[in-house]
């Protein structure tokens, strides 16, 4: 009577072993991946990011998560430590970044990484379940030396203003021709925000420029392209990005972007794009015509045309948002976000040109302008 029971249980006992063996073989066949996450005071988002990375379709045994923290004081480090203490794949490591800037965090993480592929993510992001798998597939297919995907921008908090900021950040009037923000097609681009690289690519082009507290992703991608490499956008690589929660934070963000562009241009003067030139031209023209109009009546006509054209562009943008189903409150407030972004970026850029001042770090998790 006992032998039939033994024979009946044998297939069930072998099945998990066969499944584990198949998973191990699959993991060995794929490159190992190190996800580097610059972070500082991100208690509200870091847990969700780690959960998303632990739910990836790519073999978890082949992924390590390196959170490079800029000495957080809000409980972020405790959340990361708790995740690391779970000791389950993908393993989490907490690294210190006393320099508190994104490029320094990236260089610390890359130096500690063991993966053949390095993926840079932001503490404000939430990758799709197949994010890592698609990044690795694009690299293995030889599509680019740096590959990245498209953003789905969500509000950084409740209410109409955060909603307006998210709408503006994903609209051509706010993002220009940045393909990853406005839904560009697959192919070569000038930059992607969160790149995936082979380690040998990073070794060849050099580390992230630690003098650039903003624009560091763009600068690295510029070096890759200057060497004949390709930066590749695959819209199927999806990532949610949480925009700034208020106008004050949005102003600081775009002021730093504009101010930091002077440093970027001192290294790569030919890297400037129309979307980066338009805001300072608008601010300079608006300021100059406003001053002139106080003394010269003829200047009032051009000033009115400029203001009218800008108002019309905003109205067209709002109309398009409403037709696509955007909520009425955030859509009607989008011009406030557009104006904040354009004036802050333009004024910061002009200030950088005039003073040659450097950008002070806002946080090691601040996303670089692209």
Secondary structure, 3 states (H helix, E strand, C coil): CHHHHHHHHHHHHHHHHHHHHHHHHHHHHCCCEEEEEEECCCCCCHHHHHHHHCCCCCCHHHEEEEEEECCCCCCHHHHHHHHHHCCCCCEEEEEECCCCCHHHHHHHHHHHCCCCEEEEEECCEEECCCHHHHHHHHHHCCCCCEEEEEEEEECCCCCHHHHHHHHHHCCHHHHCCCHHHHCCCCEECCCCCCCEEEHHHHHHHCCCCCCCCCCHHHHHHHHHHHCCCCEEEEEEEEEEEECCCCHHHHHHHHHHHHHHHHHHHHHCHHHCCHHHHHHHHHHHHHHHHHHHHCCCCCHHHHHHHHHHHHHHHHHHHHHHHHHCCCCHHHHHHHHHHHHHHHHHHHHHHHHHHHHCCCCCCCCCCCCCCC
